[in-house]
Amino acid sequence: MTESTEWQRIGQVPVDTGQLALVDPMNLADVSQHEDAVQSRLEVEDSDPASMTYELVTNEIGVAVSLVLSTGLGDGVYPVEARFEEVEGAVRIADVRVRFLPHPVTGYELPR
């Protein structure tokens, strides 16, 4: 296995809700059903700067189907980076990260 430690920009993700969901497309309906509850919990937690600003979304039988994250300073277009590894002769994505801070436009200031 060959490992690459270099992060490469692979795209960007636009955010208009101040949050991002990590979800298998198969589970989008489950996430949509819980959107209001997740949003209200994140808004309450955002008022406490020491809080964790993520929420695990579960379906009706308690199985996790998504992770919803608050995006640092709100709306924007955030860079997405990946690190690749060679596994069994094929190059695959090993890690993905989204850089929320500093904000890509305003730095560390809150967007207006």
N, C-alpha and C positions, 0 to 999 in steps of 0.2 A: 504494500500500500504506500503510495506517495502522498505526502501531506503538503498542502500549501498553507502558509500562515498569512498570506497577503489577502487583505480584504479588497474586493473589487466592487465598484458601483455597478449594479445591474439594472437600476431603474429608480423610479420614485413613486410614492403613493400620495394621492391627494386626499386631504381630510377636511370635511366640512362640518363635522359634528364634535370635534375635539376628542374623538376616540377612534380606535382601530380595533378590528376583530380578527383574530387568528382562527380560521374555521375551515374545515373540509367542506367544499361546496355541497356535498351530500347533506350537510346539516344546516343549511341556510334557513330552512323553514323553522327549525327549532330556535335558532338565534332570533329570527324576526318575531316569534311569539313572545319572547322574553325581553325585547328591546326596551320597553317602557320601564320595567322593573330594574334592569341593569342601569339605565340612565339615571333613575332617581337615586339609586345607591351610590353611583359615582359622584353625583352632584353633592350629596351629603358628605361623602368622604373627602371631596375636594375642598370643603370648607375647613378641614383639619389638615394643616401642612405636614403633619407627621404620619398621616394615613398612607396605606398602600393604595395606589390608584389603578387597581385592576379588579376584574370580577370574573370568576369562573361560571360559565353558563351551563346548566345541566338540563336534560330533557325531563319528560314526565316520570321517568323511572329512576332518575337520579344519576344518569350517566353524563359525564362531562362532554359537551359538544363544541365548546368554543371558549376562548379567552378574550375578554374585551379589556383594552388598555386605554387609559387616559393618555393623551399625547403631549405631556409636558406643559406647553404653553398654548395649546388649542389648535385652531385651524391652521392649515398650511399645506405645502407640498414637501414631503419629507424624503430624504434620500434612503434608498434600500441598498444594502451591501451584502455580498455573499463571499464565503470562503469555500474553496473547492478542494476535493481530495480524489485521488484515483483509487478506485476499488474494483478489483477483479477486471482490470483492463479498461474500465470506463470512468470518465471524469464525472463526478457527482457533486451536488451541493452538500456541503458538510454543515455549514452554519449560515444563518441569515440574521441580519440585524437592521433595525430602522433607527436612524439617529434623530431623536426628538429634540435634544438640547446640544448645542444652542439652537434656538429657532432658526430655520434657514433664511429668514428674511429679517427678523427684528433682533437677532441675537438673544440675549437673556431677558429682554423686555417683553411684557405682555402685548400681543397684537391688538390693535385698535379696531 
